[in-house]
Amino acid sequence: MPGQSTCPACATQLDGNYQAVCENGTCAVLDIRTSKLAECSGPTDCVLRYASCCQPCAGGAVANVVSIRTGREADLAGLLCDGTEKCDKCLPTFPPGLSATCNTTTRHCQVSGK
């Protein structure tokens, strides 16, 4: 959540899907692909998002694009931000060919086209 910077020694972004987060004062690894943030039941449940506090307005690296459940964008930002950031107000652009889909076997969102 914003302001949870009680783990200053946690590594920064390791990979788009693997993030270092602070849980109860301890550094932990969050795999976005298997987390509650990415749970889905149908094709319209998922959206693309960059795995960073502030999403780049002009696009970014394919490796940093993740798929999460629609409506959970603020929850992910809360885990990745410390509350002091000033993000630009814009709609992010994603590399061509990428889409967010729901894997009906795992019931988790995934990025297609990577």
BELVENMO-V288248 format. One record per pair of residues at least 4 apart in sequence whose ideal C-beta (glycine too) atoms are under 6 Angstrom apart, sorted by the first residue. I is the first residue (numbers start at 0). J is the second residue. If there is no record, write none. Layout:
I;J + I;J
This chain:
0;77 + 1;77 + 1;80 + 1;82 + 2;82 + 3;21 + 4;81 + 5;21 + 5;24 + 6;21 + 6;26 + 9;19 + 9;26 + 10;19 + 13;17 + 15;50 + 15;62 + 15;63 + 15;65 + 16;31 + 16;32 + 16;65 + 17;28 + 17;30 + 18;29 + 19;26 + 20;27 + 20;29 + 20;78 + 22;27 + 29;34 + 31;36 + 31;37 + 31;65 + 32;37 + 32;107 + 36;67 + 36;71 + 36;74 + 36;75 + 37;67 + 37;107 + 37;108 + 38;68 + 39;44 + 39;45 + 39;68 + 39;101 + 39;108 + 40;44 + 41;101 + 42;101 + 44;68 + 44;69 + 44;101 + 45;66 + 45;99 + 45;101 + 45;108 + 46;69 + 46;99 + 47;64 + 47;66 + 47;93 + 47;99 + 48;65 + 48;67 + 48;72 + 49;54 + 49;59 + 49;63 + 49;91 + 50;63 + 50;65 + 52;79 + 52;80 + 52;84 + 53;84 + 53;86 + 54;91 + 55;59 + 56;87 + 56;89 + 58;92 + 59;63 + 61;94 + 61;113 + 64;93 + 64;97 + 64;110 + 66;99 + 66;108 + 66;109 + 66;110 + 67;71 + 67;75 + 67;108 + 76;80 + 80;84 + 93;97 + 96;112 + 97;110 + 97;112 + 98;111 + 98;112 + 99;108 + 100;109 + 100;111 + 101;108 + 102;107 + 102;109
